[in-house]
Amino acid sequence: MKLTMKEKKFSIRDSFRVQDENGKDKYQVIGEFIDTGKLYIKDMNGNEVARIEEKLVTLKTKFYLVIGGERRGEIVKEMSLLGAKYHITGYDWKVKGDISDHKYSILSDKKTIVTVKKRRLALTGTYVFDIEDEANEIPALAAVLAMDYVASH
């Protein structure tokens, strides 16, 4: 299954939509990192399906994945001599590829969960998410959004 998302640059409050393979709006993403340190993923009826919460007081960059009202995992960014590494606990997922260039995959035991590519245009960037299993759609989308936020700020 493929999802696409167009992101507007120069936005004070990040807000964009995620579309399905047919170009139909499926999710709305609303960021309030400046005010609350949270990013919300809502269905098109306005119901929250997930949120990402930044842990503000920590030595490592850390985000919580809240899905269905429950904290299901954490994304931790660790710096090393080879660059940034991301760990997604709660799902036992690993990240492989170049996050800063927005070309990477999230894997579980060598099985691909999602492949991410970002095409850059003049005023917008378009993400393409290729998700292998529909059951991972929401947590994979939340994880990708959190890592993109860290990589771009």
Secondary structure, DSSP 8 states (H G I E B T S, - for coil): -EEEEEEESS-SS-EEEEE-TTS-EEEEEEEETTTTSEEEEEETTS-EEEEEEEE-S-SSEEEEEEETTEEEEEEEEEEETTEEEEEEETTTEEEEEETTTTEEEEEETTEEEEEEEEEE-SSEEEEEEEES-GGGHHHHHHHHHHHHHHHH-
